[in-house]
Amino acid sequence: MSASHNVAASIVVVNLNGVSLLPGLLASLAAQTARDFELILVDNGSTDGSLRLLEGTAKGLPFPLHVIRNAANTGFGPASNQGLQLTNAGWIAMLNNDARPEPAWLERLLDTTERMPRLGMVGSKMLRAHRPGEIDTAGIAVDWAGIAWDWRGGAADDPGERDLTEIFGPCGGAALYARAMLDEVGAFDGDFFAYLEDVDLAWRARLAGWQACLQPQARALHAHSATLGDASPRKRFLLGRNKVWLLVKNYPNPWLVRNLPLILAYDALAVGYGLATRGDLAAWRGRMAGWAALPRFLAKRRRIQSTWQDVDNWRRAMSPVEPPWAIPRRYAHLRGAPLQPQTGAPPL
């Protein structure tokens, strides 16, 4: 089924065995104050009755629903791209199936689109579903050691926050993207399968001169990692592999050469931490898989680095490097630690 193409925004959701999550998601979207949108849901081979639920509820929804049915799990990136290709809307929102946007979420995102020059990405403030007073993510942060994390993750929420803040890029779990930006730099890299594909997209957009901001009044509850789970071996493998690909593709010279010892040192510490605390080599195996595909990603690097040269736009968004013992504070919220002070997990 093709999308209608006559809406202000399209919302793309990827679902995998999320039958328990879909009723809450659909109810949240039905309550949106912005009404001029469609939902494109890409089902990635669910076997739990998700499709039956969608078929039973589609006619009662106050917005158009278009369902893409994949026979197997193609990964978040490829499935998201299927949804993106189905619409010509000027703005496309990506939303996780485990997110519950507040009623004004989409309206606030769309209201932001004219407030910065060359704005291509608008991020939401995502709050932890079981601890709604705590921020899960307010966007993507990346430091000079190549470590990516959820900016402000674990911090206490201020519901009255209203000022826009420039960020490296939005978390793809609840983000608004400009069609014009996607047409220029491309969508998600399907090779990533899952994790860090939103960082990769944001980095490419930054190099092309596009900006990103946090709209703190666009708020959504988020059940973090409801599909693959926090700290599962599969997730650690994908994060390790995709981090290699992320940096090979996007980190410009001469900064990559200058910071390579720093990158490798912090990466070795991350792998060692995982081995010492979990006793497995999932993060190491992921990195080895990343390096094994180096020729293919060097070809992607040549295309990216020869096309987009807005160095100032990229450097302005980078975060400073912290000492190794301070890195775990960035991940404390993923392990249920108190709001602050933070303790937690290793760098990605």
N, C-alpha and C positions, 0 to 999 in steps of 0.2 A: 504493500500500500504506500503510495507517495504522500508526502506531507503537503499541506495546503499552500505554503509559501506566502500567505497574506497576513502574517502576524508580526507584531513588533519584536517578539523574541521567541526562540525555541528553547525548550529545556530538554537536555539529553540525559538520560539515566541508563546506566548499565546494571543489569540484574543477574545474579547467579544464586539460585536457591534461596531467594529472599522472601518467600511467601509470608513469613512472619513480619517482615519489615514493610511490605508494600501497602497494607491498609493505612498505616500511619503516614507514610509518604504521600499517598493519594489524598488523604484527608487534609494534610497540610497544604498541598497545592490547590485543592478545591477552595481553601479559605484565603487565597492570595487576593490582596486588594487590587493588584494589577491583573486585568482579565484578558488582555490581548496576547495570549501565548498558546502554544501547543506543547504537548509532551511527546517526545519520541523515546520510547523505552526499548532498549536492545537487550533481549533475553539471551544469555550466553550458555544455552544448553541446560537450563534448569530441569530438574527431575522431581521437584517437590510440590508441584501443583501451582507454581507461579502463573503459568499461562492460563490455567483454568480460572484462577482468581481474576486475572485481567479481563478475560472474556466475559466474566459475569458482572463486572463492575463498569466496563467501558461506556455503556449507554447512559449510565447515571451520572457521569462526570460533567462538570460545567466547562470543560475545555476539550479540544480534540486530542485523542490519544492514538498514536501510531506505534505499532509493535513490530519489531524485527525479531524473527525467530531463528537463532543460530542452533545448529545441531549439536555443537560442542563448544566448550569454553575457548574462545579465541584470544582471551586476554583483554584487559581493560582498555589499552590503547587502541587496538584494532577495532574493538566493538564501539568505542567512542567515535572513532572516525566514520564508522558506518552511519551512526546517527547524525554526525555533522554533515555528511554528504547528502542527507535527505532533505535539507532545508536551505532556503535562500534568505532566511531572516537576517536582518542586519546585526543582531546581537544573539549570541548563543550562550545559554547557561548550562554548565555541567553541574550535576548534582548527584551525590552518592545515594544509593538506595537506603542507606542507614542514616540519612540526614532528615531533620524535621524543621524546615524553614518557618520562621515566624510569618504572620500574615502579610507584613509589609516588606518582606525580603526582596522579592523581585522588583517591586516599585522603587525601593531605595537604590537597588543596583542600577536600574534604568535611569533614574534621576541623576546619577553620577556621570553619565556618559559624555556630557558636554562641559565638564568642569576642569579638564586638564587638556593641554594640547597633545595631539597624537596619543590619546589614551586608548590602549588596546585591551587592557585587562583590569577588571575590578574584582577585588577579593571580598569575601564575607568574613564576619567574625563567627567562627564555629566554636560552640560551647560544648563541654562534655555532657552527654545525655544523662549520666547518673550523678553528675556534680555540676549543675547548670550555672553555678556561680564561678566556675573555673573555665578559662579559655583553653580550648583544644588546639586551635591554630588561628592566627590572624594573618596568615600569609606565609610565603616562602622566605627563608633567610639562607644565604650562602656566604661562607667566609673564604679567605684567601687560601686556606688549606684544602678547599674543595668539599667541605662538609656542608650538607644541606640539612635543615631542620625546620620545625614548625615555629615560626616567630611568635613569641609571647606565650608559647605553650606552657601551661601550668600557672600562669598569672591569674590573679583575681580579676573578674570582669567588672567593668564600670558601665552599667546600662545607659548612663547619660552621655557617654563619649560620642562626639559628633564630628570632630575635625577629621578631614581626609588626611591619610598618611601615605607617602610614597613607599612602596615595597618592591622587592625584587620581582615578585610575581605572586599570583594567588594560588592557594591550594585548590587542586582540581576537584575536590569534593564538594565545593560550593562556590563557583566562580562564573563570571561573565566575560565572554570573549567577543571581540569585534570581528565580524565577518571579514572586513577589509584586511585586518591583521593576519587572519588565518589564510586568506587568499595569497598574501605576500610571502609568509614564512613557512606555510604548511601547517598541518595539524599535528597530532601526536605521532611520535615515532613508534610504529607498530612493533618493531623489534624488541622494545622494552617489555612487552607483555603486561607488566604491572609494576608500579612504583617508580618514582622519579621522572615519569613522562611529563608531568606538569612542570617540573624544574627545567627539563630540557626545552620544552616549548617556551617557557618564560625567558630562558637564556638566549635562545635564538631571536626572540622578539626584541629583547634588550639590545642585542647587537645590531638589529635592524632599525633601532631608534624609537621603538614603541615604549610607552610608559605603563606603569601599573600603580594602582592605589588600593588601599583598604577603605571600604565604606563600613564604618563600625556600626551603623544602624541597620545594615543588612545582616541579620542574625539567624543562626540555625543551630539546633542541637545536633550532636553527632555522636553515634556509637562507634568509637574508633576501631577500625579493622574488624568489623563484624563479619567479613567474608573469609579472609585468610587467617585472621587472628593476630594478636600482638606477639612478636618475637618467635613465630613459628619458623622451623628450619627453612621451609619454602620461601617465606618472606625474607629471611636473612640472605639466602642465596640470591634472590632477585635484586635486593638492595646492593649487595656486593658487586654483582655483575653489571648492573645498570649504572653504578657510580663510575666504573671504569669508562663505560661508553659515554656517559654525560661529560666527563672532563676531556676525553679525547676529542669529542666533537666540538665543544664549545669554548674551552679555555684558550683565549688568544695568546699568541706570542707577542712580545717576549716575556709576558708575565708567567706563562706556563713553565718556560725553561727556568726562569728565576726562582719560582716557588716549588719546583718539582721535588727537591729534597724535603721540603716541609710537608708536601702532600704525601710522599711515600712514608715519612716518619709517622705521621698521624694515622695513616692507613695501617701500618704495621701494629701500632698500639691498639687500634680498634680490633684487628683480627686476634691479637694476643689476649685482649680483654674477653672476647667472646669464647675463646678456647678455655681460658681459666675459669670463667664463671658458668659456662654452659657445657663445656666438654665436647663440643662438636666442631666440625670444620665447615659448616655451611657457608659462613662469610668468606672463608678462604676459597672454597670451591667456586663460589660465585665470581670472585675476582679472577680466578684462573680461566673461567669460561669467558669473562670479558676480554682478557688479553688474547685468548685464542681467536677471537673474531676481530683482532686489531686491523688487519688489512681492509676489511669492509668498512670499518668506522673511520679509518684514516681517509678513505675516499669521501665519506660524508663530511669529514672535517674540511677537506679542501674546498668542497662546494660552499660550506657555510662561511668559512673564513675569507674566501675570495669574493663573496657577495655582499656581506654586511660588515660595516667598518665603524659603527658608532661606538667608539671606545669609551668616550666620556659617559654615555648613557649606561653602559655596562658597569664601569668602575664605580660610578656614584652609588650603585645599589649594593655593592659588596660590603660584607660585615667584617670587622677586625677578627683576627685569630686570637683565641683565648688559650691559656696554658692547658696542658692535657688534663690536669686534675679538675679544671673548671668545666670541661666539656659535658660531663654527665648531667649537670644541672639543666641543660637544654632538653633532656629527655625524661625528667623525673615524672612528669604528668602521665607518661605512658605506662608507668608502673604503680600508679595509684598512690604516689607520695603526697604529703601535705602540700598545700598551696605554695608556701615558701617558708623556710628555705627549701631548696631542691636537692635531691640526690637521685641517681638513676642509671641510665643505660649508656653504652658506648656510642661514639660517632658512627654515622652511617658509612 
